[in-house]
Amino acid sequence: MEFTLFPNGTFDIEYDYSKPIGYEESDELISGEEINQSLQKLRPDSDKN
């Protein structure tokens, strides 16, 4: 993995990996709200919020 931070604050990340057998990529997008809802289900104290 290579991370480059430029003086203007932008950055570039390059990585090379092998896809696991059987993994299929998707163009499906997940919103931040959907991610937060999913992560809340993992928290043991999520029912307190």
C-alpha positions as a Markdown table, in Angstrom:
| # | Residue | x | y | z |
|---|---|---|---|---|
| 1 | Met | 0.0 | 0.0 | 0.0 |
| 2 | Glu | 1.3 | 3.4 | -0.9 |
| 3 | Phe | -0.1 | 6.7 | 0.6 |
| 4 | Thr | 1.0 | 10.0 | -0.8 |
| 5 | Leu | 0.0 | 13.3 | 0.9 |
| 6 | Phe | 0.6 | 16.4 | -1.3 |
| 7 | Pro | 1.4 | 19.9 | 0.0 |
| 8 | Asn | -2.0 | 21.2 | -1.0 |
| 9 | Gly | -3.8 | 18.7 | 1.3 |
| 10 | Thr | -4.9 | 16.2 | -1.3 |
| 11 | Phe | -3.8 | 12.6 | -1.1 |
| 12 | Asp | -3.5 | 9.5 | -3.2 |
| 13 | Ile | -3.8 | 5.9 | -2.0 |
| 14 | Glu | -2.6 | 3.0 | -4.2 |
| 15 | Tyr | -2.9 | -0.6 | -3.2 |
| 16 | Asp | -2.8 | -4.0 | -4.8 |
| 17 | Tyr | -4.8 | -6.9 | -3.5 |
| 18 | Ser | -6.2 | -10.2 | -4.7 |
| 19 | Lys | -10.0 | -10.7 | -4.6 |
| 20 | Pro | -11.1 | -13.6 | -2.4 |
| 21 | Ile | -12.5 | -16.5 | -4.4 |
| 22 | Gly | -16.2 | -16.1 | -4.9 |
| 23 | Tyr | -16.2 | -12.3 | -4.2 |
| 24 | Glu | -18.2 | -10.3 | -6.7 |
| 25 | Glu | -17.7 | -6.5 | -7.0 |
| 26 | Ser | -20.7 | -4.2 | -7.2 |
| 27 | Asp | -21.4 | -0.6 | -8.3 |
| 28 | Glu | -24.0 | -0.4 | -5.5 |
| 29 | Leu | -23.6 | 2.7 | -3.3 |
| 30 | Ile | -24.3 | 2.7 | 0.4 |
| 31 | Ser | -25.2 | 6.0 | 2.1 |
| 32 | Gly | -23.6 | 7.2 | 5.3 |
| 33 | Glu | -27.0 | 6.9 | 7.0 |
| 34 | Glu | -27.2 | 3.3 | 6.0 |
| 35 | Ile | -23.8 | 2.6 | 7.3 |
| 36 | Asn | -24.6 | 4.3 | 10.6 |
| 37 | Gln | -27.8 | 2.3 | 11.0 |
| 38 | Ser | -25.9 | -0.9 | 10.4 |
| 39 | Leu | -23.2 | 0.0 | 12.8 |
| 40 | Gln | -25.7 | 0.9 | 15.5 |
| 41 | Lys | -27.0 | -2.7 | 15.4 |
| 42 | Leu | -23.5 | -3.9 | 16.4 |
| 43 | Arg | -23.2 | -1.8 | 19.5 |
| 44 | Pro | -24.4 | -3.5 | 22.7 |
| 45 | Asp | -25.7 | -0.2 | 24.1 |
| 46 | Ser | -27.4 | 1.0 | 20.9 |
| 47 | Asp | -30.8 | 0.8 | 22.6 |
| 48 | Lys | -29.8 | 3.6 | 24.9 |
| 49 | Asn | -29.6 | 6.2 | 22.1 |
